[in-house]
C-alpha cells in the first residue's frame, strides 16, 4: 500500500509541475482575484481523479479549472444577492461608476473582447491565450471539434469587426452559462 501511495504522489507531482502554470494562467486571465483558488481547487480535484487521468491532461485540467471558476462565480453571485436583498439602503443611480469610463481606460483589444458574448470570448481565449487545439477546446467546452471551428470563425469575425470600430449586433443573450449549455448534434441525444 505504501508503494502505491508513493507512485500516486510521484504521478501527481509530475502532473502538477508540468501543468500548474498553465492552469493558473488560464484562471488569472479570466479573474486575477480567483486565480489561486481556482488553481488550488483544480489540483485538489485532479488528486481525487488521478486514476482517471487522460493521456493529454492539460485540456482536462483547464476544463476542470473552467468549471471551478464558474462554480465560484455562482457562489459569489448568490452571496452578493443575499447581501443586496438584506441591505436597507440603495445607491442612487448618479453615484454608480459609469460603465463607459471603465471601457475608455482599457486597451482596444480588451474593449473589443468585452463586446463579445461569453461564449465567443471563451473559444477565443482558450485558443489564443491557453494555446489549446480545437480538439482540446472541444473537450473543455463539451462539444465537437467542428462546432468549435464554427464558433471560433464567428468569434474571430466579431472580434475583427469590434476592433475595426464597427457596430456588431449583440449576440443573443444566453439564458444559461456556457458550462450549462451542452452541444447537441443532429441524431445525438442531449448529454
GUVEXMI-221997 format. One record per residue (C-alpha): residue number from 1; residue in one letter; x, y, z. Coordinates in steps of 0.2 Angstrom, whole numbers. Each point is the difference from the previous one (the first is absolute). Layout:
BEGIN
(NUM,a,(X,Y,Z))
...
% end
This chain:
BEGIN
(1,x,(0,0,0))
(2,x,(14,12,4))
(3,x,(8,-3,-17))
(4,x,(-17,4,-8))
(5,x,(-1,16,9))
(6,x,(18,5,-5))
(7,x,(-4,-4,-18))
(8,x,(-16,11,1))
(9,x,(9,14,8))
(10,x,(14,0,-14))
(11,x,(-13,0,-14))
(12,x,(-9,14,8))
(13,x,(16,10,3))
(14,x,(5,-2,-18))
(15,x,(-18,5,-6))
(16,x,(1,15,12))
(17,x,(17,6,-6))
(18,x,(-4,-2,-18))
(19,x,(-17,9,0))
(20,x,(-2,11,15))
(21,x,(6,16,-9))
(22,x,(-12,-3,-14))
(23,x,(-14,-3,11))
(24,x,(4,15,11))
(25,x,(2,11,-16))
(26,x,(-17,-5,-7))
(27,x,(-8,5,17))
(28,x,(10,16,2))
(29,x,(-5,6,-18))
(30,x,(-18,-2,4))
(31,x,(0,6,18))
(32,x,(16,5,9))
(33,x,(-8,0,17))
(34,x,(-6,-18,-2))
(35,x,(16,-7,-8))
(36,x,(8,-8,15))
(37,x,(-17,-8,6))
(38,x,(-4,-7,-17))
(39,x,(17,-7,-2))
(40,x,(0,-8,18))
(41,x,(-17,-7,-2))
(42,x,(4,-7,-18))
(43,x,(15,-10,7))
(44,x,(-10,-6,15))
(45,x,(-12,-7,-13))
(46,x,(14,-7,-10))
(47,x,(7,-9,15))
(48,x,(-17,-8,3))
(49,x,(-2,-5,-18))
(50,x,(18,-5,-3))
(51,x,(-5,-17,-5))
(52,x,(-11,7,-14))
(53,x,(14,11,-7))
(54,x,(-1,1,-19))
(55,x,(15,-2,-12))
(56,x,(0,19,-3))
(57,x,(-4,8,17))
(58,x,(2,18,-4))
(59,x,(-16,3,-8))
(60,x,(-8,-11,13))
(61,x,(7,11,14))
(62,x,(-5,16,-9))
(63,x,(-18,-7,-1))
(64,x,(0,-4,18))
(65,x,(7,18,4))
(66,x,(-14,7,-11))
(67,x,(-14,-9,9))
(68,x,(8,5,17))
(69,x,(1,18,-5))
(70,x,(-19,0,-5))
(71,x,(-4,-9,16))
(72,x,(9,13,10))
(73,x,(-8,14,-10))
(74,x,(-18,-7,3))
(75,x,(4,-2,19))
(76,x,(6,18,0))
(77,x,(-16,6,-9))
(78,x,(-11,-9,12))
(79,x,(9,8,15))
(80,x,(-1,17,-7))
(81,x,(-18,-2,-5))
(82,x,(-4,-5,18))
(83,x,(10,15,6))
(84,x,(-9,12,-12))
(85,x,(-17,-6,5))
(86,x,(5,2,19))
(87,x,(6,18,-3))
(88,x,(-12,14,5))
(89,x,(9,13,-10))
(90,x,(1,2,-19))
(91,x,(13,10,-9))
(92,x,(-7,14,-11))
(93,x,(2,-3,-18))
(94,x,(11,16,-2))
(95,x,(13,-7,12))
(96,x,(3,-16,-10))
(97,x,(17,0,-10))
(98,x,(-3,3,-18))
(99,x,(2,-16,-10))
(100,x,(7,10,-15))
(101,x,(14,8,11))
(102,x,(6,-18,4))
(103,x,(0,-5,-18))
(104,x,(10,16,-6))
(105,x,(14,-4,12))
(106,x,(3,-17,-7))
(107,x,(10,-5,-16))
(108,x,(-9,-2,-17))
(109,x,(1,-19,1))
(110,x,(-7,-1,18))
(111,x,(-14,11,-6))
(112,x,(-4,-10,-15))
(113,x,(1,-16,10))
(114,x,(-13,7,12))
(115,x,(-12,3,-14))
(116,x,(-1,-18,-4))
(117,x,(-11,-13,8))
(118,x,(8,-11,14))
(119,x,(-1,-15,-12))
(120,x,(10,10,-14))
(121,x,(13,6,13))
(122,x,(2,-17,7))
(123,x,(4,-9,-17))
(124,x,(12,14,-4))
(125,x,(9,0,16))
(126,x,(2,-19,1))
(127,x,(7,0,-17))
(128,x,(11,15,0))
(129,x,(5,3,19))
(130,x,(0,-18,6))
(131,x,(7,-7,-17))
(132,x,(-13,-14,-1))
(133,x,(-4,-9,-16))
(134,x,(-17,-1,-6))
(135,x,(-2,-18,6))
(136,x,(6,5,17))
(137,x,(-12,15,0))
(138,x,(-14,-12,-5))
(139,x,(5,-11,15))
(140,x,(0,15,12))
(141,x,(-17,8,-6))
(142,x,(-9,-17,-3))
(143,x,(-4,0,-19))
(144,x,(8,-6,-16))
(145,x,(15,7,-9))
(146,x,(-10,6,-14))
(147,x,(-11,10,11))
(148,x,(15,8,8))
(149,x,(7,4,-18))
(150,x,(-17,9,-4))
(151,x,(0,9,17))
(152,x,(18,5,-2))
(153,x,(-3,7,-18))
(154,x,(-15,10,5))
(155,x,(8,6,16))
(156,x,(16,6,-10))
(157,x,(-12,9,-12))
(158,x,(-9,9,14))
(159,x,(17,4,8))
(160,x,(6,7,-16))
(161,x,(-15,11,-3))
(162,x,(1,6,18))
(163,x,(18,5,-2))
(164,x,(-4,9,-16))
(165,x,(-13,10,10))
(166,x,(-15,-7,-9))
(167,x,(-16,-2,9))
(168,x,(-3,-19,2))
(169,x,(-16,-7,4))
(170,x,(0,-5,18))
(171,x,(0,-19,1))
(172,x,(-17,-7,7))
(173,x,(0,-1,18))
(174,x,(3,-18,6))
(175,x,(-11,-4,14))
(176,x,(12,-13,6))
(177,x,(19,2,2))
(178,x,(11,-10,-12))
(179,x,(3,-13,13))
(180,x,(-18,-4,1))
(181,x,(-4,0,-18))
(182,x,(5,-17,-8))
(183,x,(3,-1,-19))
(184,x,(-13,-11,-8))
(185,x,(2,-7,-17))
(186,x,(-12,-7,-13))
(187,x,(-3,-18,4))
(188,x,(8,2,17))
(189,x,(-9,-1,17))
(190,x,(3,15,12))
(191,x,(14,-4,12))
% end
